[in-house]
Amino acid sequence: MTETTPPKPETRMHLPVPAGVDRVLLHSCCAPCSGEVMEAMVASGLNLTIFFYNPNIHPREEYDLRKSENIRFAEKMGIPFIDNDYDTSNWFARVKGMEWEPEKGKRCTECFDMRFERTALYAHEHGFKLFTSCLGISRWKDMNQINDCGKRAASRYEGLSYWDYNWRKKGGSERMIEISKRENFYQQEYCGCVYSWRDTNRERMAKGHPKIELGVRYYGTGTEA
């Protein structure tokens, strides 16, 4: 019996872009999540700009690692990269009282709202009719929660829409990992905020695993978790 190699997931060459749109602002949280989204958009002929606004990421060392990896890939692809303010004090004020909310709970909604509100404002001020986010490609996220936040932010401005495309479809999740390994992206081991870092470490220690080490693991190098 002859063994066959499973086919690789196809790159999405023709995205169902909303009519009349050829320019998109992409809110990006990191290179691993945005790599597939960026490649799919470019392959579909879209004029793409990256908007990096993630004041939730903690500590600063982790923030800088994720941002630098995203910049590296954007520069490789020739995509403009907008580096927004790291206003952590405003983020902590926004989620005050929600420190013990579970992942995908009210704190995450506030976090997405804050980040998308800033993205929508930039889109409005710079003539974008459409913005989206790569956050939903992660299987650790609630896609409906993300899309609701995106649409709510877009509704603040006339003529602006949030693109709620399911980036996990048609092999998107598999391509995400494939690209991350090809590009040796930094592999973050928690969502990003200090509370996610705390809770992930608590779970790891309860299972007898060591705490998270920042800046250690990279896809495609044999250091993956």
C-alpha positions as CSV (number, residue, x, y, z in Angstrom):
1,M,0.0,0.0,0.0
2,T,1.4,3.3,-1.0
3,E,1.5,6.1,1.6
4,T,0.3,9.5,0.5
5,T,1.2,12.9,1.8
6,P,-1.7,14.9,3.1
7,P,-2.2,18.0,0.8
8,K,-1.1,21.3,2.2
9,P,-3.8,23.8,3.0
10,E,-4.4,26.2,0.1
11,T,-3.6,29.9,0.4
12,R,-6.9,31.9,0.1
13,M,-6.2,33.6,-3.3
14,H,-9.6,35.2,-3.7
15,L,-11.1,36.6,-0.5
16,P,-14.8,37.7,-0.6
17,V,-14.0,41.3,-0.2
18,P,-16.9,43.7,0.4
19,A,-18.0,45.4,-2.8
20,G,-16.2,48.6,-3.7
21,V,-13.3,48.1,-1.3
22,D,-9.6,47.7,-2.2
23,R,-8.0,49.3,0.8
24,V,-8.1,47.7,4.3
25,L,-6.7,48.6,7.7
26,L,-5.7,45.5,9.6
27,H,-5.5,45.6,13.4
28,S,-2.7,43.2,14.2
29,C,-1.8,41.7,17.6
30,C,1.3,39.7,16.6
31,A,3.1,38.2,13.6
32,P,1.9,34.6,14.1
33,C,-1.8,35.6,14.0
34,S,-1.4,38.1,11.2
35,G,0.9,36.2,8.9
36,E,-1.8,34.2,7.1
37,V,-4.2,37.2,7.0
38,M,-1.5,39.5,5.5
39,E,-0.5,36.9,2.8
40,A,-4.2,36.2,1.9
41,M,-5.0,39.9,1.5
42,V,-1.9,40.7,-0.6
43,A,-2.6,37.6,-2.8
44,S,-6.2,39.0,-3.3
45,G,-4.8,42.4,-4.5
46,L,-5.8,44.4,-1.4
47,N,-4.0,47.6,-0.4
48,L,-3.2,46.7,3.2
49,T,-2.0,48.7,6.1
50,I,-1.1,47.2,9.5
51,F,-2.3,49.0,12.7
52,F,-0.5,47.9,15.8
53,Y,-2.3,49.0,19.0
54,N,-2.0,46.6,21.9
55,P,-1.6,48.3,25.2
56,N,-2.8,45.1,26.9
57,I,0.5,43.3,26.3
58,H,2.6,42.9,29.4
59,P,5.4,43.2,30.3
60,R,7.2,45.7,28.0
61,E,9.7,43.0,27.0
62,E,6.9,40.8,25.6
63,Y,5.3,43.8,23.9
64,D,8.5,44.7,22.1
65,L,9.1,41.1,21.0
66,R,5.7,40.8,19.5
67,K,5.9,44.2,17.8
68,S,9.4,43.7,16.4
69,E,8.3,40.4,14.8
70,N,5.3,42.0,13.3
71,I,7.4,44.8,11.9
72,R,9.9,42.4,10.5
73,F,7.3,40.5,8.5
74,A,5.5,43.7,7.3
75,E,8.8,45.1,6.0
76,K,9.5,41.8,4.2
77,M,6.2,42.1,2.5
78,G,6.4,45.8,1.8
79,I,3.3,46.6,3.9
80,P,3.0,49.9,5.8
81,F,3.1,49.5,9.6
82,I,1.4,52.0,11.9
83,D,2.9,51.8,15.4
84,N,0.4,53.3,17.8
85,D,0.9,54.4,21.4
86,Y,1.6,51.9,24.2
87,D,-0.8,53.6,26.7
88,T,-0.9,50.9,29.4
89,S,-2.2,53.3,32.1
90,N,-5.4,53.8,30.0
91,W,-5.7,50.0,29.5
92,F,-5.4,49.3,33.2
93,A,-8.0,51.9,34.0
94,R,-10.4,50.5,31.4
95,V,-10.3,47.0,32.9
96,K,-10.2,48.0,36.6
97,G,-12.4,45.7,38.6
98,M,-12.1,42.9,36.1
99,E,-8.8,41.5,37.2
100,W,-10.3,38.1,38.0
101,E,-12.5,37.8,35.0
102,P,-11.9,34.5,33.1
103,E,-10.5,34.4,29.6
104,K,-13.2,35.4,27.0
105,G,-15.1,37.2,29.8
106,K,-15.9,40.9,30.3
107,R,-12.3,42.0,30.6
108,C,-11.6,40.6,27.1
109,T,-14.6,42.5,25.7
110,E,-13.3,45.8,27.2
111,C,-9.8,45.0,25.9
112,F,-11.1,44.4,22.3
113,D,-13.4,47.5,22.5
114,M,-10.5,49.7,23.5
115,R,-8.2,48.4,20.8
116,F,-10.8,48.5,18.1
117,E,-12.1,52.0,19.0
118,R,-8.6,53.3,18.4
119,T,-8.3,51.4,15.2
120,A,-11.7,52.7,14.0
121,L,-10.7,56.2,14.8
122,Y,-7.5,55.9,12.7
123,A,-9.4,54.3,9.9
124,H,-11.9,57.2,9.9
125,E,-9.3,59.9,10.1
126,H,-7.3,58.3,7.2
127,G,-10.0,57.5,4.7
128,F,-10.4,53.8,5.2
129,K,-13.9,52.4,4.6
130,L,-13.0,49.0,6.1
131,F,-11.0,47.6,8.9
132,T,-10.6,44.1,10.3
133,S,-8.4,42.2,12.8
134,C,-6.4,39.0,12.8
135,L,-7.4,38.2,16.5
136,G,-10.1,35.8,15.4
137,I,-7.8,33.4,13.7
138,S,-6.6,32.1,17.0
139,R,-8.6,29.1,18.3
140,W,-8.1,30.5,21.9
141,K,-10.4,33.5,21.1
142,D,-14.2,33.8,20.8
143,M,-14.7,35.0,17.2
144,N,-18.3,36.2,17.9
145,Q,-17.0,38.3,20.8
146,I,-14.3,39.8,18.6
147,N,-16.7,40.5,15.7
148,D,-19.2,42.2,18.0
149,C,-16.5,44.5,19.3
150,G,-15.3,45.3,15.8
151,K,-18.8,46.2,14.6
152,R,-19.5,48.3,17.6
153,A,-16.3,50.3,17.0
154,A,-17.1,50.8,13.3
155,S,-20.6,52.0,14.1
156,R,-19.2,55.1,15.6
157,Y,-18.3,56.5,12.1
158,E,-20.5,56.9,9.1
159,G,-19.2,54.9,6.1
160,L,-16.9,52.7,8.1
161,S,-17.4,48.9,8.4
162,Y,-15.8,46.1,10.2
163,W,-14.9,43.0,8.1
164,D,-16.0,39.9,10.1
165,Y,-14.4,37.4,7.7
166,N,-13.6,34.0,9.3
167,W,-9.9,33.8,8.9
168,R,-9.8,30.2,10.2
169,K,-11.7,29.0,7.1
170,K,-10.2,27.1,4.1
171,G,-7.1,26.0,6.0
172,G,-6.4,29.4,7.5
173,S,-5.5,28.1,10.9
174,E,-3.1,25.5,9.4
175,R,-1.5,28.2,7.2
176,M,-1.0,30.3,10.2
177,I,1.2,27.7,11.8
178,E,2.9,26.9,8.5
179,I,3.9,30.5,7.9
180,S,5.0,30.9,11.6
181,K,7.3,27.9,11.2
182,R,8.6,29.2,7.8
183,E,9.3,32.6,9.2
184,N,10.6,31.4,12.6
185,F,8.2,33.8,14.4
186,Y,8.4,34.3,18.1
187,Q,5.9,32.0,19.9
188,Q,4.1,33.7,22.7
189,E,2.7,31.4,25.4
190,Y,-0.2,33.5,26.8
191,C,-2.8,35.9,25.4
192,G,-0.8,39.0,26.3
193,C,-2.1,40.8,29.4
194,V,-0.7,40.6,32.9
195,Y,-3.8,38.7,34.1
196,S,-3.5,36.1,31.3
197,W,0.2,35.8,32.2
198,R,-0.7,35.3,35.9
199,D,-3.4,32.7,35.2
200,T,-1.4,30.7,32.6
201,N,1.5,30.5,35.1
202,R,-0.8,29.3,37.8
203,E,-2.2,26.6,35.5
204,R,1.3,25.5,34.5
205,M,2.6,25.3,38.0
206,A,-0.5,23.3,39.1
207,K,0.3,20.8,36.4
208,G,4.0,20.7,37.4
209,H,5.2,22.7,34.5
210,P,7.7,25.6,34.6
211,K,6.6,29.2,34.4
212,I,6.6,31.0,31.1
213,E,10.0,32.2,29.8
214,L,9.9,35.3,27.6
215,G,11.8,35.4,24.4
216,V,12.8,31.8,24.4
217,R,10.5,29.9,22.0
218,Y,10.4,30.4,18.2
219,Y,8.4,28.4,15.6
220,G,10.4,26.2,13.3
221,T,13.5,26.0,15.5
222,G,12.8,23.1,17.7
223,T,12.0,25.4,20.7
224,E,8.3,25.4,20.3
225,A,6.1,24.6,23.3
